[in-house]
């Protein structure tokens, strides 16, 4: 049985949720690390509920934080085993949140950071019906052993994907963006990308704006600058 997870929430500005945006935090953080982005994006996505669940495990390297799966950086296959093990918990959470709002998968967007991006891509590409969009910051598409291309469920249409990365990321090098984008192209998943100049392992204002506009476009929401 999948573990139950929950986290902080920001309600739709309009008062009625027509979309659901789920933030997946990085290793050693928790849902509170990303939920403030939802407050910033309410004006771009007034009909979206935002939720940022805490990952199911306490982080071995940062006891005050959480992890989707353990990382030692010594085992080349630990990411693959990790995303597989954590996926049922995330799937169950997404199913429950969509059902609670009477929304379908095309009203869902997944937004990940670092390890959360690994979870967003792995899970989102394998759900029976694709989410509307997947936005990944400073992460990578995890491939299995001896896997040169990625697999996904036969989703039609596939999700739209935007990958954002810091040019000077020394934890997950920016080359991971290019490798992920190439694998997604092989899977016929439409993918955009943005590289933030002089940025390390984090999210800058340019990345936040790109992300908000990407989600608004994916959901068909018109953004009028100067009147947010």
mmCIF file of the C-alpha atoms, coordinates in Angstrom:
data_MODEL
# 
_entry.id   MODEL 
# 
loop_
_atom_site.group_PDB 
_atom_site.id 
_atom_site.type_symbol 
_atom_site.label_atom_id 
_atom_site.label_alt_id 
_atom_site.label_comp_id 
_atom_site.label_asym_id 
_atom_site.label_entity_id 
_atom_site.label_seq_id 
_atom_site.pdbx_PDB_ins_code 
_atom_site.Cartn_x 
_atom_site.Cartn_y 
_atom_site.Cartn_z 
_atom_site.occupancy 
_atom_site.B_iso_or_equiv 
_atom_site.pdbx_formal_charge 
_atom_site.auth_seq_id 
_atom_site.auth_comp_id 
_atom_site.auth_asym_id 
_atom_site.auth_atom_id 
_atom_site.pdbx_PDB_model_num 
ATOM 1   C CA . UNK A 1 1   ? 0.000   0.000  0.000   1.00 0.00 ? 1   UNK A CA 1 
ATOM 2   C CA . UNK A 1 2   ? 1.346   3.407  -1.002  1.00 0.00 ? 2   UNK A CA 1 
ATOM 3   C CA . UNK A 1 3   ? 2.288   5.807  1.783   1.00 0.00 ? 3   UNK A CA 1 
ATOM 4   C CA . UNK A 1 4   ? -0.051  8.763  2.306   1.00 0.00 ? 4   UNK A CA 1 
ATOM 5   C CA . UNK A 1 5   ? 1.499   12.177 1.670   1.00 0.00 ? 5   UNK A CA 1 
ATOM 6   C CA . UNK A 1 6   ? 0.261   15.740 2.019   1.00 0.00 ? 6   UNK A CA 1 
ATOM 7   C CA . UNK A 1 7   ? 1.636   19.267 2.184   1.00 0.00 ? 7   UNK A CA 1 
ATOM 8   C CA . UNK A 1 8   ? 0.919   22.996 2.020   1.00 0.00 ? 8   UNK A CA 1 
ATOM 9   C CA . UNK A 1 9   ? -1.667  24.368 -0.371  1.00 0.00 ? 9   UNK A CA 1 
ATOM 10  C CA . UNK A 1 10  ? -2.652  27.601 -2.105  1.00 0.00 ? 10  UNK A CA 1 
ATOM 11  C CA . UNK A 1 11  ? -6.246  27.851 -3.290  1.00 0.00 ? 11  UNK A CA 1 
ATOM 12  C CA . UNK A 1 12  ? -7.266  29.142 -6.711  1.00 0.00 ? 12  UNK A CA 1 
ATOM 13  C CA . UNK A 1 13  ? -7.482  32.927 -6.853  1.00 0.00 ? 13  UNK A CA 1 
ATOM 14  C CA . UNK A 1 14  ? -10.835 32.718 -8.640  1.00 0.00 ? 14  UNK A CA 1 
ATOM 15  C CA . UNK A 1 15  ? -12.306 30.573 -5.887  1.00 0.00 ? 15  UNK A CA 1 
ATOM 16  C CA . UNK A 1 16  ? -12.951 27.613 -8.188  1.00 0.00 ? 16  UNK A CA 1 
ATOM 17  C CA . UNK A 1 17  ? -10.222 25.188 -9.258  1.00 0.00 ? 17  UNK A CA 1 
ATOM 18  C CA . UNK A 1 18  ? -10.221 24.265 -12.925 1.00 0.00 ? 18  UNK A CA 1 
ATOM 19  C CA . UNK A 1 19  ? -6.554  23.230 -12.900 1.00 0.00 ? 19  UNK A CA 1 
ATOM 20  C CA . UNK A 1 20  ? -4.246  21.562 -10.398 1.00 0.00 ? 20  UNK A CA 1 
ATOM 21  C CA . UNK A 1 21  ? -0.521  22.357 -10.169 1.00 0.00 ? 21  UNK A CA 1 
ATOM 22  C CA . UNK A 1 22  ? 1.524   19.954 -8.025  1.00 0.00 ? 22  UNK A CA 1 
ATOM 23  C CA . UNK A 1 23  ? 5.020   20.968 -6.865  1.00 0.00 ? 23  UNK A CA 1 
ATOM 24  C CA . UNK A 1 24  ? 7.564   18.203 -6.164  1.00 0.00 ? 24  UNK A CA 1 
ATOM 25  C CA . UNK A 1 25  ? 10.449  19.418 -4.033  1.00 0.00 ? 25  UNK A CA 1 
ATOM 26  C CA . UNK A 1 26  ? 14.099  18.442 -4.109  1.00 0.00 ? 26  UNK A CA 1 
ATOM 27  C CA . UNK A 1 27  ? 16.188  16.166 -1.922  1.00 0.00 ? 27  UNK A CA 1 
ATOM 28  C CA . UNK A 1 28  ? 16.455  17.390 1.665   1.00 0.00 ? 28  UNK A CA 1 
ATOM 29  C CA . UNK A 1 29  ? 13.687  19.996 1.363   1.00 0.00 ? 29  UNK A CA 1 
ATOM 30  C CA . UNK A 1 30  ? 9.921   19.701 1.811   1.00 0.00 ? 30  UNK A CA 1 
ATOM 31  C CA . UNK A 1 31  ? 6.746   21.059 0.269   1.00 0.00 ? 31  UNK A CA 1 
ATOM 32  C CA . UNK A 1 32  ? 7.147   24.408 1.988   1.00 0.00 ? 32  UNK A CA 1 
ATOM 33  C CA . UNK A 1 33  ? 10.240  25.013 -0.136  1.00 0.00 ? 33  UNK A CA 1 
ATOM 34  C CA . UNK A 1 34  ? 8.189   25.444 -3.332  1.00 0.00 ? 34  UNK A CA 1 
ATOM 35  C CA . UNK A 1 35  ? 4.652   26.396 -2.342  1.00 0.00 ? 35  UNK A CA 1 
ATOM 36  C CA . UNK A 1 36  ? 5.465   30.133 -2.350  1.00 0.00 ? 36  UNK A CA 1 
ATOM 37  C CA . UNK A 1 37  ? 5.907   29.852 -6.111  1.00 0.00 ? 37  UNK A CA 1 
ATOM 38  C CA . UNK A 1 38  ? 2.210   29.017 -6.230  1.00 0.00 ? 38  UNK A CA 1 
ATOM 39  C CA . UNK A 1 39  ? 1.419   32.319 -4.539  1.00 0.00 ? 39  UNK A CA 1 
ATOM 40  C CA . UNK A 1 40  ? 3.500   34.119 -7.173  1.00 0.00 ? 40  UNK A CA 1 
ATOM 41  C CA . UNK A 1 41  ? 1.768   32.260 -10.020 1.00 0.00 ? 41  UNK A CA 1 
ATOM 42  C CA . UNK A 1 42  ? -1.822  32.810 -8.866  1.00 0.00 ? 42  UNK A CA 1 
ATOM 43  C CA . UNK A 1 43  ? -2.171  35.838 -11.107 1.00 0.00 ? 43  UNK A CA 1 
ATOM 44  C CA . UNK A 1 44  ? -0.935  33.892 -14.138 1.00 0.00 ? 44  UNK A CA 1 
ATOM 45  C CA . UNK A 1 45  ? -3.172  30.901 -13.318 1.00 0.00 ? 45  UNK A CA 1 
ATOM 46  C CA . UNK A 1 46  ? -6.183  32.257 -11.392 1.00 0.00 ? 46  UNK A CA 1 
ATOM 47  C CA . UNK A 1 47  ? -8.173  29.024 -11.737 1.00 0.00 ? 47  UNK A CA 1 
ATOM 48  C CA . UNK A 1 48  ? -5.396  26.738 -10.435 1.00 0.00 ? 48  UNK A CA 1 
ATOM 49  C CA . UNK A 1 49  ? -5.107  25.102 -7.042  1.00 0.00 ? 49  UNK A CA 1 
ATOM 50  C CA . UNK A 1 50  ? -1.478  24.642 -5.981  1.00 0.00 ? 50  UNK A CA 1 
ATOM 51  C CA . UNK A 1 51  ? -0.277  21.880 -3.668  1.00 0.00 ? 51  UNK A CA 1 
ATOM 52  C CA . UNK A 1 52  ? 3.233   20.849 -2.610  1.00 0.00 ? 52  UNK A CA 1 
ATOM 53  C CA . UNK A 1 53  ? 3.284   17.453 -0.883  1.00 0.00 ? 53  UNK A CA 1 
ATOM 54  C CA . UNK A 1 54  ? 6.102   16.511 1.461   1.00 0.00 ? 54  UNK A CA 1 
ATOM 55  C CA . UNK A 1 55  ? 8.013   13.487 0.149   1.00 0.00 ? 55  UNK A CA 1 
ATOM 56  C CA . UNK A 1 56  ? 7.263   10.263 2.049   1.00 0.00 ? 56  UNK A CA 1 
ATOM 57  C CA . UNK A 1 57  ? 10.674  9.680  3.683   1.00 0.00 ? 57  UNK A CA 1 
ATOM 58  C CA . UNK A 1 58  ? 12.848  11.596 6.115   1.00 0.00 ? 58  UNK A CA 1 
ATOM 59  C CA . UNK A 1 59  ? 16.077  12.604 4.415   1.00 0.00 ? 59  UNK A CA 1 
ATOM 60  C CA . UNK A 1 60  ? 19.086  10.621 5.585   1.00 0.00 ? 60  UNK A CA 1 
ATOM 61  C CA . UNK A 1 61  ? 21.469  13.524 4.899   1.00 0.00 ? 61  UNK A CA 1 
ATOM 62  C CA . UNK A 1 62  ? 19.169  16.268 6.201   1.00 0.00 ? 62  UNK A CA 1 
ATOM 63  C CA . UNK A 1 63  ? 16.924  14.956 9.009   1.00 0.00 ? 63  UNK A CA 1 
ATOM 64  C CA . UNK A 1 64  ? 14.773  18.104 9.005   1.00 0.00 ? 64  UNK A CA 1 
ATOM 65  C CA . UNK A 1 65  ? 14.008  17.579 5.298   1.00 0.00 ? 65  UNK A CA 1 
ATOM 66  C CA . UNK A 1 66  ? 12.381  14.891 3.168   1.00 0.00 ? 66  UNK A CA 1 
ATOM 67  C CA . UNK A 1 67  ? 13.363  12.691 0.248   1.00 0.00 ? 67  UNK A CA 1 
ATOM 68  C CA . UNK A 1 68  ? 11.470  10.905 -2.505  1.00 0.00 ? 68  UNK A CA 1 
ATOM 69  C CA . UNK A 1 69  ? 14.174  8.249  -2.400  1.00 0.00 ? 69  UNK A CA 1 
ATOM 70  C CA . UNK A 1 70  ? 17.670  7.869  -0.874  1.00 0.00 ? 70  UNK A CA 1 
ATOM 71  C CA . UNK A 1 71  ? 20.737  9.247  -2.636  1.00 0.00 ? 71  UNK A CA 1 
ATOM 72  C CA . UNK A 1 72  ? 24.306  8.207  -1.889  1.00 0.00 ? 72  UNK A CA 1 
ATOM 73  C CA . UNK A 1 73  ? 25.837  9.379  -5.197  1.00 0.00 ? 73  UNK A CA 1 
ATOM 74  C CA . UNK A 1 74  ? 27.823  6.116  -5.172  1.00 0.00 ? 74  UNK A CA 1 
ATOM 75  C CA . UNK A 1 75  ? 25.383  3.777  -6.917  1.00 0.00 ? 75  UNK A CA 1 
ATOM 76  C CA . UNK A 1 76  ? 24.719  4.581  -10.607 1.00 0.00 ? 76  UNK A CA 1 
ATOM 77  C CA . UNK A 1 77  ? 21.375  2.761  -10.504 1.00 0.00 ? 77  UNK A CA 1 
ATOM 78  C CA . UNK A 1 78  ? 19.949  4.264  -7.307  1.00 0.00 ? 78  UNK A CA 1 
ATOM 79  C CA . UNK A 1 79  ? 18.001  6.975  -9.131  1.00 0.00 ? 79  UNK A CA 1 
ATOM 80  C CA . UNK A 1 80  ? 16.289  4.393  -11.324 1.00 0.00 ? 80  UNK A CA 1 
ATOM 81  C CA . UNK A 1 81  ? 15.355  2.169  -8.409  1.00 0.00 ? 81  UNK A CA 1 
ATOM 82  C CA . UNK A 1 82  ? 14.297  5.263  -6.471  1.00 0.00 ? 82  UNK A CA 1 
ATOM 83  C CA . UNK A 1 83  ? 11.834  6.694  -8.992  1.00 0.00 ? 83  UNK A CA 1 
ATOM 84  C CA . UNK A 1 84  ? 10.277  3.260  -9.475  1.00 0.00 ? 84  UNK A CA 1 
ATOM 85  C CA . UNK A 1 85  ? 9.819   2.771  -5.720  1.00 0.00 ? 85  UNK A CA 1 
ATOM 86  C CA . UNK A 1 86  ? 8.403   6.258  -5.090  1.00 0.00 ? 86  UNK A CA 1 
ATOM 87  C CA . UNK A 1 87  ? 6.045   6.387  -8.055  1.00 0.00 ? 87  UNK A CA 1 
ATOM 88  C CA . UNK A 1 88  ? 3.062   4.516  -6.469  1.00 0.00 ? 88  UNK A CA 1 
ATOM 89  C CA . UNK A 1 89  ? 2.940   7.011  -3.601  1.00 0.00 ? 89  UNK A CA 1 
ATOM 90  C CA . UNK A 1 90  ? 2.909   9.972  -5.970  1.00 0.00 ? 90  UNK A CA 1 
ATOM 91  C CA . UNK A 1 91  ? 0.395   8.347  -8.309  1.00 0.00 ? 91  UNK A CA 1 
ATOM 92  C CA . UNK A 1 92  ? -1.991  7.714  -5.420  1.00 0.00 ? 92  UNK A CA 1 
ATOM 93  C CA . UNK A 1 93  ? -1.682  11.323 -4.274  1.00 0.00 ? 93  UNK A CA 1 
ATOM 94  C CA . UNK A 1 94  ? -2.353  12.687 -7.763  1.00 0.00 ? 94  UNK A CA 1 
ATOM 95  C CA . UNK A 1 95  ? -5.357  10.412 -8.254  1.00 0.00 ? 95  UNK A CA 1 
ATOM 96  C CA . UNK A 1 96  ? -6.876  11.528 -4.951  1.00 0.00 ? 96  UNK A CA 1 
ATOM 97  C CA . UNK A 1 97  ? -6.295  15.245 -5.593  1.00 0.00 ? 97  UNK A CA 1 
ATOM 98  C CA . UNK A 1 98  ? -7.843  15.087 -9.060  1.00 0.00 ? 98  UNK A CA 1 
ATOM 99  C CA . UNK A 1 99  ? -10.837 13.098 -7.811  1.00 0.00 ? 99  UNK A CA 1 
ATOM 100 C CA . UNK A 1 100 ? -11.379 15.550 -4.956  1.00 0.00 ? 100 UNK A CA 1 
ATOM 101 C CA . UNK A 1 101 ? -11.786 18.371 -7.497  1.00 0.00 ? 101 UNK A CA 1 
ATOM 102 C CA . UNK A 1 102 ? -13.569 16.323 -10.195 1.00 0.00 ? 102 UNK A CA 1 
ATOM 103 C CA . UNK A 1 103 ? -10.724 17.154 -12.601 1.00 0.00 ? 103 UNK A CA 1 
ATOM 104 C CA . UNK A 1 104 ? -9.157  14.982 -15.292 1.00 0.00 ? 104 UNK A CA 1 
ATOM 105 C CA . UNK A 1 105 ? -5.493  14.499 -16.187 1.00 0.00 ? 105 UNK A CA 1 
ATOM 106 C CA . UNK A 1 106 ? -5.559  17.282 -18.768 1.00 0.00 ? 106 UNK A CA 1 
ATOM 107 C CA . UNK A 1 107 ? -6.166  19.714 -15.921 1.00 0.00 ? 107 UNK A CA 1 
ATOM 108 C CA . UNK A 1 108 ? -2.961  18.609 -14.151 1.00 0.00 ? 108 UNK A CA 1 
ATOM 109 C CA . UNK A 1 109 ? 0.556   20.059 -14.273 1.00 0.00 ? 109 UNK A CA 1 
ATOM 110 C CA . UNK A 1 110 ? 3.590   18.669 -12.435 1.00 0.00 ? 110 UNK A CA 1 
ATOM 111 C CA . UNK A 1 111 ? 6.374   21.054 -11.420 1.00 0.00 ? 111 UNK A CA 1 
ATOM 112 C CA . UNK A 1 112 ? 9.571   19.543 -10.024 1.00 0.00 ? 112 UNK A CA 1 
ATOM 113 C CA . UNK A 1 113 ? 12.887  20.753 -8.691  1.00 0.00 ? 113 UNK A CA 1 
ATOM 114 C CA . UNK A 1 114 ? 15.989  18.516 -8.777  1.00 0.00 ? 114 UNK A CA 1 
ATOM 115 C CA . UNK A 1 115 ? 14.899  15.128 -7.360  1.00 0.00 ? 115 UNK A CA 1 
ATOM 116 C CA . UNK A 1 116 ? 11.322  16.360 -7.746  1.00 0.00 ? 116 UNK A CA 1 
ATOM 117 C CA . UNK A 1 117 ? 11.943  16.810 -11.479 1.00 0.00 ? 117 UNK A CA 1 
ATOM 118 C CA . UNK A 1 118 ? 13.073  13.188 -11.671 1.00 0.00 ? 118 UNK A CA 1 
ATOM 119 C CA . UNK A 1 119 ? 9.781   12.191 -10.056 1.00 0.00 ? 119 UNK A CA 1 
ATOM 120 C CA . UNK A 1 120 ? 7.674   14.515 -12.229 1.00 0.00 ? 120 UNK A CA 1 
ATOM 121 C CA . UNK A 1 121 ? 9.127   13.182 -15.475 1.00 0.00 ? 121 UNK A CA 1 
ATOM 122 C CA . UNK A 1 122 ? 9.176   9.524  -14.474 1.00 0.00 ? 122 UNK A CA 1 
ATOM 123 C CA . UNK A 1 123 ? 5.640   9.513  -13.073 1.00 0.00 ? 123 UNK A CA 1 
ATOM 124 C CA . UNK A 1 124 ? 4.029   11.940 -15.487 1.00 0.00 ? 124 UNK A CA 1 
ATOM 125 C CA . UNK A 1 125 ? 5.202   10.019 -18.548 1.00 0.00 ? 125 UNK A CA 1 
ATOM 126 C CA . UNK A 1 126 ? 3.819   6.736  -17.206 1.00 0.00 ? 126 UNK A CA 1 
ATOM 127 C CA . UNK A 1 127 ? 0.341   7.706  -16.070 1.00 0.00 ? 127 UNK A CA 1 
ATOM 128 C CA . UNK A 1 128 ? -2.442  6.120  -18.159 1.00 0.00 ? 128 UNK A CA 1 
ATOM 129 C CA . UNK A 1 129 ? -3.418  9.586  -19.383 1.00 0.00 ? 129 UNK A CA 1 
ATOM 130 C CA . UNK A 1 130 ? -0.846  12.339 -19.653 1.00 0.00 ? 130 UNK A CA 1 
ATOM 131 C CA . UNK A 1 131 ? -0.917  15.456 -17.486 1.00 0.00 ? 131 UNK A CA 1 
ATOM 132 C CA . UNK A 1 132 ? -1.286  18.675 -19.431 1.00 0.00 ? 132 UNK A CA 1 
ATOM 133 C CA . UNK A 1 133 ? 2.276   19.781 -18.678 1.00 0.00 ? 133 UNK A CA 1 
ATOM 134 C CA . UNK A 1 134 ? 5.485   18.860 -16.884 1.00 0.00 ? 134 UNK A CA 1 
ATOM 135 C CA . UNK A 1 135 ? 7.874   21.616 -15.797 1.00 0.00 ? 135 UNK A CA 1 
ATOM 136 C CA . UNK A 1 136 ? 11.265  20.506 -14.526 1.00 0.00 ? 136 UNK A CA 1 
ATOM 137 C CA . UNK A 1 137 ? 13.826  22.729 -12.815 1.00 0.00 ? 137 UNK A CA 1 
ATOM 138 C CA . UNK A 1 138 ? 17.452  21.608 -12.330 1.00 0.00 ? 138 UNK A CA 1 
ATOM 139 C CA . UNK A 1 139 ? 16.724  17.928 -12.808 1.00 0.00 ? 139 UNK A CA 1 
ATOM 140 C CA . UNK A 1 140 ? 17.137  15.043 -15.220 1.00 0.00 ? 140 UNK A CA 1 
ATOM 141 C CA . UNK A 1 141 ? 15.090  12.359 -16.933 1.00 0.00 ? 141 UNK A CA 1 
ATOM 142 C CA . UNK A 1 142 ? 16.134  9.135  -15.191 1.00 0.00 ? 142 UNK A CA 1 
ATOM 143 C CA . UNK A 1 143 ? 16.893  6.240  -17.526 1.00 0.00 ? 143 UNK A CA 1 
ATOM 144 C CA . UNK A 1 144 ? 17.168  2.596  -16.560 1.00 0.00 ? 144 UNK A CA 1 
ATOM 145 C CA . UNK A 1 145 ? 20.305  0.434  -16.803 1.00 0.00 ? 145 UNK A CA 1 
ATOM 146 C CA . UNK A 1 146 ? 21.501  0.062  -20.387 1.00 0.00 ? 146 UNK A CA 1 
ATOM 147 C CA . UNK A 1 147 ? 18.629  2.255  -21.524 1.00 0.00 ? 147 UNK A CA 1 
ATOM 148 C CA . UNK A 1 148 ? 19.601  4.593  -24.355 1.00 0.00 ? 148 UNK A CA 1 
ATOM 149 C CA . UNK A 1 149 ? 16.095  5.975  -24.819 1.00 0.00 ? 149 UNK A CA 1 
ATOM 150 C CA . UNK A 1 150 ? 13.259  6.498  -22.381 1.00 0.00 ? 150 UNK A CA 1 
ATOM 151 C CA . UNK A 1 151 ? 9.963   4.655  -22.181 1.00 0.00 ? 151 UNK A CA 1 
ATOM 152 C CA . UNK A 1 152 ? 6.518   6.049  -21.526 1.00 0.00 ? 152 UNK A CA 1 
ATOM 153 C CA . UNK A 1 153 ? 2.906   4.987  -21.579 1.00 0.00 ? 153 UNK A CA 1 
ATOM 154 C CA . UNK A 1 154 ? 1.142   5.323  -24.947 1.00 0.00 ? 154 UNK A CA 1 
ATOM 155 C CA . UNK A 1 155 ? -0.308  8.712  -24.003 1.00 0.00 ? 155 UNK A CA 1 
ATOM 156 C CA . UNK A 1 156 ? -2.172  10.605 -26.709 1.00 0.00 ? 156 UNK A CA 1 
ATOM 157 C CA . UNK A 1 157 ? -1.646  13.488 -26.594 1.00 0.00 ? 157 UNK A CA 1 
ATOM 158 C CA . UNK A 1 158 ? 1.634   13.481 -24.645 1.00 0.00 ? 158 UNK A CA 1 
ATOM 159 C CA . UNK A 1 159 ? 2.342   16.165 -22.043 1.00 0.00 ? 159 UNK A CA 1 
ATOM 160 C CA . UNK A 1 160 ? 4.050   19.406 -22.959 1.00 0.00 ? 160 UNK A CA 1 
ATOM 161 C CA . UNK A 1 161 ? 7.432   19.641 -21.228 1.00 0.00 ? 161 UNK A CA 1 
ATOM 162 C CA . UNK A 1 162 ? 9.649   22.580 -20.266 1.00 0.00 ? 162 UNK A CA 1 
ATOM 163 C CA . UNK A 1 163 ? 13.098  21.975 -18.769 1.00 0.00 ? 163 UNK A CA 1 
ATOM 164 C CA . UNK A 1 164 ? 14.889  24.841 -16.997 1.00 0.00 ? 164 UNK A CA 1 
ATOM 165 C CA . UNK A 1 165 ? 18.469  24.635 -15.747 1.00 0.00 ? 165 UNK A CA 1 
ATOM 166 C CA . UNK A 1 166 ? 21.195  26.827 -14.327 1.00 0.00 ? 166 UNK A CA 1 
ATOM 167 C CA . UNK A 1 167 ? 24.208  27.307 -16.580 1.00 0.00 ? 167 UNK A CA 1 
ATOM 168 C CA . UNK A 1 168 ? 26.597  26.832 -13.647 1.00 0.00 ? 168 UNK A CA 1 
ATOM 169 C CA . UNK A 1 169 ? 24.800  24.024 -11.816 1.00 0.00 ? 169 UNK A CA 1 
ATOM 170 C CA . UNK A 1 170 ? 27.531  21.952 -10.153 1.00 0.00 ? 170 UNK A CA 1 
ATOM 171 C CA . UNK A 1 171 ? 25.171  19.385 -8.620  1.00 0.00 ? 171 UNK A CA 1 
ATOM 172 C CA . UNK A 1 172 ? 23.301  18.292 -11.741 1.00 0.00 ? 172 UNK A CA 1 
ATOM 173 C CA . UNK A 1 173 ? 25.321  19.744 -14.646 1.00 0.00 ? 173 UNK A CA 1 
ATOM 174 C CA . UNK A 1 174 ? 23.483  21.612 -17.374 1.00 0.00 ? 174 UNK A CA 1 
ATOM 175 C CA . UNK A 1 175 ? 24.364  18.809 -19.814 1.00 0.00 ? 175 UNK A CA 1 
ATOM 176 C CA . UNK A 1 176 ? 21.597  16.833 -18.094 1.00 0.00 ? 176 UNK A CA 1 
ATOM 177 C CA . UNK A 1 177 ? 19.073  19.189 -19.694 1.00 0.00 ? 177 UNK A CA 1 
ATOM 178 C CA . UNK A 1 178 ? 20.336  18.384 -23.188 1.00 0.00 ? 178 UNK A CA 1 
ATOM 179 C CA . UNK A 1 179 ? 20.442  14.642 -22.552 1.00 0.00 ? 179 UNK A CA 1 
ATOM 180 C CA . UNK A 1 180 ? 16.907  14.732 -21.154 1.00 0.00 ? 180 UNK A CA 1 
ATOM 181 C CA . UNK A 1 181 ? 15.598  16.853 -24.031 1.00 0.00 ? 181 UNK A CA 1 
ATOM 182 C CA . UNK A 1 182 ? 17.106  14.442 -26.574 1.00 0.00 ? 182 UNK A CA 1 
ATOM 183 C CA . UNK A 1 183 ? 15.557  11.426 -24.865 1.00 0.00 ? 183 UNK A CA 1 
ATOM 184 C CA . UNK A 1 184 ? 12.172  13.147 -24.728 1.00 0.00 ? 184 UNK A CA 1 
ATOM 185 C CA . UNK A 1 185 ? 12.446  13.968 -28.431 1.00 0.00 ? 185 UNK A CA 1 
ATOM 186 C CA . UNK A 1 186 ? 13.056  10.278 -29.120 1.00 0.00 ? 186 UNK A CA 1 
ATOM 187 C CA . UNK A 1 187 ? 9.809   9.606  -27.247 1.00 0.00 ? 187 UNK A CA 1 
ATOM 188 C CA . UNK A 1 188 ? 7.942   12.174 -29.395 1.00 0.00 ? 188 UNK A CA 1 
ATOM 189 C CA . UNK A 1 189 ? 7.267   14.347 -26.358 1.00 0.00 ? 189 UNK A CA 1 
ATOM 190 C CA . UNK A 1 190 ? 7.216   18.079 -27.255 1.00 0.00 ? 190 UNK A CA 1 
ATOM 191 C CA . UNK A 1 191 ? 9.934   19.702 -25.163 1.00 0.00 ? 191 UNK A CA 1 
ATOM 192 C CA . UNK A 1 192 ? 11.085  23.275 -24.655 1.00 0.00 ? 192 UNK A CA 1 
ATOM 193 C CA . UNK A 1 193 ? 14.094  24.324 -22.607 1.00 0.00 ? 193 UNK A CA 1 
ATOM 194 C CA . UNK A 1 194 ? 15.647  27.380 -20.998 1.00 0.00 ? 194 UNK A CA 1 
ATOM 195 C CA . UNK A 1 195 ? 19.136  27.849 -19.543 1.00 0.00 ? 195 UNK A CA 1 
ATOM 196 C CA . UNK A 1 196 ? 19.544  30.549 -16.890 1.00 0.00 ? 196 UNK A CA 1 
ATOM 197 C CA . UNK A 1 197 ? 22.905  32.289 -17.289 1.00 0.00 ? 197 UNK A CA 1 
ATOM 198 C CA . UNK A 1 198 ? 25.291  32.328 -14.301 1.00 0.00 ? 198 UNK A CA 1 
ATOM 199 C CA . UNK A 1 199 ? 22.857  30.322 -12.153 1.00 0.00 ? 199 UNK A CA 1 
ATOM 200 C CA . UNK A 1 200 ? 23.828  27.332 -10.021 1.00 0.00 ? 200 UNK A CA 1 
ATOM 201 C CA . UNK A 1 201 ? 21.486  24.666 -8.623  1.00 0.00 ? 201 UNK A CA 1 
ATOM 202 C CA . UNK A 1 202 ? 18.412  26.795 -8.108  1.00 0.00 ? 202 UNK A CA 1 
ATOM 203 C CA . UNK A 1 203 ? 15.591  28.774 -9.702  1.00 0.00 ? 203 UNK A CA 1 
ATOM 204 C CA . UNK A 1 204 ? 15.923  32.413 -10.712 1.00 0.00 ? 204 UNK A CA 1 
ATOM 205 C CA . UNK A 1 205 ? 13.334  35.008 -11.678 1.00 0.00 ? 205 UNK A CA 1 
ATOM 206 C CA . UNK A 1 206 ? 13.749  34.339 -15.396 1.00 0.00 ? 206 UNK A CA 1 
ATOM 207 C CA . UNK A 1 207 ? 13.076  30.654 -14.790 1.00 0.00 ? 207 UNK A CA 1 
ATOM 208 C CA . UNK A 1 208 ? 9.972   31.457 -12.750 1.00 0.00 ? 208 UNK A CA 1 
ATOM 209 C CA . UNK A 1 209 ? 8.583   33.701 -15.478 1.00 0.00 ? 209 UNK A CA 1 
ATOM 210 C CA . UNK A 1 210 ? 9.303   31.130 -18.191 1.00 0.00 ? 210 UNK A CA 1 
ATOM 211 C CA . UNK A 1 211 ? 7.589   28.503 -16.060 1.00 0.00 ? 211 UNK A CA 1 
ATOM 212 C CA . UNK A 1 212 ? 4.495   30.589 -15.375 1.00 0.00 ? 212 UNK A CA 1 
ATOM 213 C CA . UNK A 1 213 ? 4.057   31.531 -19.039 1.00 0.00 ? 213 UNK A CA 1 
ATOM 214 C CA . UNK A 1 214 ? 4.631   27.932 -20.129 1.00 0.00 ? 214 UNK A CA 1 
ATOM 215 C CA . UNK A 1 215 ? 1.898   26.649 -17.812 1.00 0.00 ? 215 UNK A CA 1 
ATOM 216 C CA . UNK A 1 216 ? -0.477  29.433 -18.799 1.00 0.00 ? 216 UNK A CA 1 
ATOM 217 C CA . UNK A 1 217 ? 0.033   28.575 -22.467 1.00 0.00 ? 217 UNK A CA 1 
ATOM 218 C CA . UNK A 1 218 ? -0.378  24.849 -21.809 1.00 0.00 ? 218 UNK A CA 1 
ATOM 219 C CA . UNK A 1 219 ? -3.701  25.467 -20.051 1.00 0.00 ? 219 UNK A CA 1 
ATOM 220 C CA . UNK A 1 220 ? -4.857  27.999 -22.632 1.00 0.00 ? 220 UNK A CA 1 
ATOM 221 C CA . UNK A 1 221 ? -4.845  30.898 -20.180 1.00 0.00 ? 221 UNK A CA 1 
ATOM 222 C CA . UNK A 1 222 ? -4.302  34.351 -21.701 1.00 0.00 ? 222 UNK A CA 1 
ATOM 223 C CA . UNK A 1 223 ? -1.795  36.474 -19.781 1.00 0.00 ? 223 UNK A CA 1 
ATOM 224 C CA . UNK A 1 224 ? -2.089  40.251 -20.124 1.00 0.00 ? 224 UNK A CA 1 
ATOM 225 C CA . UNK A 1 225 ? 1.083   41.958 -18.950 1.00 0.00 ? 225 UNK A CA 1 
ATOM 226 C CA . UNK A 1 226 ? 0.558   45.000 -16.804 1.00 0.00 ? 226 UNK A CA 1 
ATOM 227 C CA . UNK A 1 227 ? -2.863  43.801 -15.714 1.00 0.00 ? 227 UNK A CA 1 
ATOM 228 C CA . UNK A 1 228 ? -1.988  40.873 -13.461 1.00 0.00 ? 228 UNK A CA 1 
# 
